[in-house]
Amino acid sequence: MKVGAQLMYIAGTDRYNDNTPFVEYYNARHDNGDNGIGWEMDYGVNVQIYKNLSFNGAFGYLFPQKQMSMAGGQAPAAPWQFVGLLLYTF
């Protein structure tokens, strides 16, 4: 069995009140979190059932921040995904 996890932060590079791209990274400003899309957590597992049969599973969850609600004017529900794969190799 193999288990893995990752945590990442996703952010935009353009501010809504300024048309200059990448300005918050050059000036080390973050506009009170307005550029944040969200934090994403991912977990994965690989289970070897038999010599030629394995199961791969993954789960991902996004905690949305302010920029996600600015895109459509309404805060979205937190998106998530579960993926499972039964793999037979020969």
N, C-alpha and C positions, 0 to 999 in steps of 0.2 A: 504494500500500500504506500502511495506517495500522496502527500498533502501539501498544498501551497496556498498562499494568501498574498494579497497586495492591497495597498491603500494609496490612492492618488487624489490630487487636487486638480480640478479643471477650472481654468479661468480664461476669460476673453482678453484680447489685447487692445481693444479700442474702447474708449470712454464714450458714453452717450452725450456728454455735454461738451465734447471737443472732438473735432474731426481728424485729429492727428493720431495715426495708429502708433501703438507701442509706447505711448507717452508715460504710462504709469511704471513700466519697467525701466526706462531710461532715467526717470526722475525718482525712482524708489517710492512711488505713491501707489495707493491701492483704492482710493476713492470710497472709503468706508464700506468696502465689500461689494460695490456695485458691479465689479467686473467678475465676480465669482459665479461660476456655473454650478459647482457643487463638489462635494467629496464623494468618491466612489470606493466601495469596499468589494473585493472579489475574493472568493474562496474556490478552490478546486481540489478534486480528489481523483486518484487513479487507483483502481483496485484490480489486481490480477486474479481472476477467478480460476481459470485453468491456464495451461501453457499457451493456448492460442485464443483465449477468450478474456477480455478485460472490459471494465466499465469505467468510463470517464464522466465525471459530473462536475458542474460548475454553478456557482450562485453569485450574482452581482446585484448590488443595491446602491442607488444614488441618492444622496441627501441634497436636494436642490437648494440653491441659494438665490439671491435677488435677481441676477441676470436672467434666470429661467422664467421668472414671472414678468420681467420687462419685455420679453420677446412677444408674448401674446396678451399682455395686460392682465393675466390671471395666473395665480400660483398653481403650478401643476402638482398632481399627486406624485409622491416619490416613486420613480420607476424602478422595477426590479426584474430580474430574469433568472430562470433556472433552466439549465441545459443538461441533458443526460444522453450518453452515447454508449451503446453496447457494441463492442468491436470484436469481430472474429477475423483473425489473420491466418493465412495459409500459404 
